[in-house]
C-alpha cells in the first residue's frame, strides 16, 4: 500500500512529509486575530472503495479550505491506498483544493483514504465595534462574486425579486440583512430534498416552491445579493462534531459524518469584510430542533435568527466556494459545486449522493496537538 503526505500548498509535494501540525497550531493560537474564541483541532478521514470498477477509475475529493483565515487553518492532508496516481489540484479563481486519484484498468479494488487535519474557531462580527482594519480584497475578486452562474442568475426574476426585497435599504449590510430576513420568513427546509439540494434559484422563484436544503437556501441568498450589487458566495463544507451552541440540529450526530454536508453563505461589506450568514440553518432549527416544527417566534428560533446573521459556529470543515466545476481529467459534465466525493469509470459518473453504493465513508474526531 503506497502512502504520500502533502503540504496544503498545491504547487509542491514535499519530501519532508507532513506539515508540522503542532507548530501550525501554535502560530494559529498566537496570531493577532480579532476573533477571540478558542481554536479547536480536528481530523477528518475520507475512505473511498470504488465498487464495480470499469476501465480507468478516477476519483476527486474536496479538501479543506485552501486559504488560511482568522477562523480556519489547514495543517496537512495525507493519503494512503493503491492509486496509480494521486495529486493535489488547485481550482483557479476559488479557495479550492481537491485530491485527484486514478487507477489503471483491471484494478480489482480501487481504494484511497485521505486524512485531513485542521483547526477552527467560531467567527462572529462585532457589530458594536467593527474592525478598524479590514483586509482589502482585490476588485477583480469581488467582481467574480457578483457574476451569475448557470444555477444562480442575477437578472430576470432574480433581480426583480431582489429589488423588491431591498427597496429602501441603504448600503451592503442593510441589503444583505433584508435578503436574509426575507429568506427566513419565506422559505422552508424540505426534508425530501436529496443531499443538500442543487441551488437552482431561478426555478425556485419561478415556481414559487421555496423549499429545499442548505445549498438551495444559501444559493438563494447569494443570487439575490449579487443581483443588487452585493458580492456574495456560497461556502461548502461538512459538520464534524456536535454543536456547542445548544442546538442538537446544528451539529454532527456521531463520528460518522458521511451525510453531514452543509453549505453556508457570506457577503462582502466594504466596512466589515466578509460577513458570515446562514439562513438555511435558521430553517433547519425550525424544522428539526426538538420537539420539531418550531414557530418563528420560538425563543430558540429567534436566537438562531439573530446569531446567524454575522456568525458561524465552527464545528464545521470548510471545503471551498467553487461553483460550476469542471473536474480535472474528467469526462462528465460540470458539477454545480464540490462538496461530495466524485467518481468516474468507463461506465460513467457514479452518484455522489449514494455513498453506500459509491462507496465512501467520512469520519471525524476532535484531536489535541
N, C-alpha and C positions, 0 to 999 in steps of 0.2 A: 504494500500500500504506500503510495507516494505521499509526501507531505511538503507543503510550502507555507511560508509566513510572509505576509505582505505588509508593507507600510501603507498607511492610508493614502499617501500620495499615489496618484495613478500614473505618474511618469517614471517611477522607479520601483524595482523589486530588489530589496537589499539582501545581500548575502549575510548580513549581520542578524537577520531574522526579525523577531517581533519588536515593535516599538516598545520602549520601556514604560509599562503601564504605571508603575509606582511614581516615577519622576513626572510623568504626564499628569497624574492626579495632583501631585504637589504643586505643579505650576498652575493647575486649574484652581486649586483652593486658595492660592496666594495672589491670584490675578485681581486687579483693582476693578472688578465689575460693580455696576450699580445695583444689580440684583443680589440681595443679601441672604437668600435661602441657601441651605447646605447642599453640597454636592453628594450624590449617591452614584455608586458604580454598579454596572450590570454586565452580564454575559448572556448573549443570545446565540443559540445553536440552531442552525437550519440543516436538516438532513434530507437529502433527496435520493430516492431509489427509483429509477425510471422503469416502470413495468411495460412489457411488450415493446422493447426497443425495435426499431425498424430502420436499417441503413444507418447513416451517420446520425447520432443523437446530439442535440445541443440544449444547453440549459443557461438561463440568465437569472441571477438573484440580485435583488436590491440590497445594497449595503448601507451602513449608517451615513448620515449627513456628511457631505464632503467638506463643508466649511466649518471651522471652529467658531463658536458663538459664545456669548456670555451665559448660555443655558445648555450648551451641548458640546461635548468633546469626544472625538473618536480616538481610541488608543491604538487598536490594531484589529486586523482581520486575518485569520489563518484558515487553511483548508487542508483536508485530507481526503483521499479517495483514489479511484482508479481512472480518472480522466486522462485522456491523451494530452490535452492542452487545457490550461486554466490561466486566466489573466484578469487583471482589473482594467475596466474601461470607464473613462470619464465621459459623460454626456455633455457636449458643449452647450453653453448658454444656461445650464441649470446646475444647482448644487447637488449633483447626482454622480454616484459611482456605483457600478454594478460589477458582479463577477460573471464572467463568461467561461463556460467549460464545454468541451466536446469530447465525444467518444467515437472511435472508428466503428465502421460497420462490423457486425458479428460480435461485438462486445455483449456478453450474455447478461450481465447485471450492472449497468452503469450506475455509479453511486458517487456522491460527493457530500461532504459535511463541512460547513462553514461556521466558524466561531468568531463572533464579533464582541469586542469589549469596548465599553464607552461609559461616560459619566454624564449625568444630567442634574439640573436643579430647576426648581419651579421658577417660572418667569412671570412678571407682572409689571404693568405700567403704574408708576406712582403719579396718579393724576394731580395730586396736590403739589408735588414737587418734581415736575418733569426734568429730565436730564438737561444740564446746560449745554452739554456737548453731544450732538447726535452724529454718529458716524456717517459721513457722506456716502451717497450712493450715486454712481455714475448715471447721467441722463439716459444713456443707451440701455442700461439695465432696467431703469424704471419704465422706459418706453416698451420694453419687452413684456412687462406685466400690465400693460394696457392693451396689448394686442388680442384680437379674437382668436379662437381656435375652432376646430370643427364642432365640438360639443358646447363650446362657450362663446357664442357670437356676442357682439356688442351693439348690434343695430336692430332694426325692426322692433318686434315685441319686447325684446330685452331692454332696449334703450327707452322705449315708451314707458315701460313699467318702472324703470329706474328713475326716470324724470318725475313720474307721479309720486313715487315714494319719497324722493328727496326734495320735493317742492318746498321752498322756504329755508332749506338747510344751507348753512354757510360754512365753507371750509371742509377739508377732508374728513375730520373727525365727526362732525355733525352728519355728513352724508353717510359715512360708514355706520354710525350708530342708528340712523333711520332705517337703513337696509337691514341691519342686524335685528332690530326690534320687529320689523315687518316679517322677516323670515320666522322668527319665534312665534309670532301671532298667527301666521297664515299657512305654515307648512305642518306636516306631521311625519313622524317616523313610521314607516311601513315595514312591519316585521317580515312580510312576504318577499321583500326585495332581495334578490340574490347578492351575496357578498356585501359590498359597501355601495352598490349602485353603479351607474355608468356616468352620471353627471351631464345628461342631455337636457340642458336647461331650457332650450327653445321648445322642445316637446312638452316639458312640464308646464310652461306658461301658456302654450297654445291650447293644450287640452284642459288646463285648469286643474290637472291632477298634481298637486304639490306635495305628494307623498314620496318618500324614499328613505335612503340612509345617508351616512355622512358624506360620501362622495357626491351625492346629489345636492344636499343642502349646502355644503361648503362651496360647490361649484356655482350654485345659485348666488351666494354672497359675492363670490369673485366676479362673476359675469356682470351683475348689477353694479358693483363698484366700478369696474373698468368702464362700463357704459357711461358713467358720469365723471370720468376723468380721475378716478382714484386708483392708483396702482394697487393690485391685489394678486394673491397667488394661493393656490392650494398647497398644503404640505402633507405628504403621505407617510404613514408610519404604522406602528403596531404597539398596542398596550403591552407592558411587560410584567407589571405587578399590580396588586390591589391598590385602590385609591386610599390616600390618607386624608382626603378632604371630607370624608364622611358619606361618600356615595358608593354604594355597592355596584351600581350600574356603570360606573366610570372607571373600572379597573379590570385587570385580568383576573379571571376566576380561579386559575390554577397556574402551575408552571407550564402547562401546555397552552401556547398562545397561537396555535396554528390558524385559528379563526378569529383572532383578536385585532385584526387590522382596523385602523381608524385614521380618517382624513380630517385635517383641520384647515384653518384659513388664516391669512394675515393680510393687512392692508398697510400701505406706507403713508405716514404723515410727515410733512416737512419738519414739524416741530418735535416729533416723538420717535421718528424712525419707523421700523417695522413693528406693528401692533398686533398681538395675537388675539384671535377671536374664535369662538366655537359654538355657533348657534345650533349645530346638529346635536351637540351633547345636551343642550337645554331640552330639546325634544326627546332625547333618549331618557333623561331623568323623568320627564313627564310620563312616558310610556312604561318604563321598566323599574324605576325606583320603587321598592316595596312601600305600600301594598300594590302598586301599579295604577296606571291611568290617573295620575295626579292632575289636579286642576292647575290652571295657570296662576291662580292665587295662592297655591300651597306654599308654605314657608320655604321648603327645600327647593322648589322651582324658582321662587323669587330670588333666593340666594344664588343659585346657579346662574340665573339670567344676569344678575348684576356682576357676578365674578367673571364670567366667561366672555365678557367684552373687555379685553385687556389683560387676560391672564390664561395661562395653561398650567395644569399640573403635569409635571414631567415624569410621571410613571409610564413613559411612552418613548419608544425609539423612533426618532425622525429619520426617514429614508431620504426623501428628496422632494423637489417641487416640479419634477419633469412631467410634461404632457405631450400627447401625440408622439409617442416614442417609436422610432424605427429600431428594432433590436439588431445590434451589430452582428453580421454574418447570418442573420435570419432570412427566411424566405416568405414569411407570412405578412399579413397586414400590420400597419401600425397599431399599437395599443394605446388606449386613452391615457393611461398613467401606469407608473411602475410601482406597485405596492405588493404584488404577489410574485412568487417564483414563476418562471415561464419555461416551457419546454417545447421543442420541435423534434420530430423524427421524420423519416421519409413518408410516413403516413399523414403528416400534418402537425398542427399545433395542438397540444393537449389542453384540456380545460383547467385553467389555473384556479378555478373556484371549486374544484373537486379533488382536494388533497388526498382523499382515501384511494383514488384510482390513478392519480398522477405518478408517483405518490410522494408526498413530502410531509415533514413534521417540523414545527418550530417550537423550541422551548426556551425559557428564560429563568434566570435566577439573579438575585442581588448578591454582590460579592464585596469583599473587603480587600483593599490593596494596600 
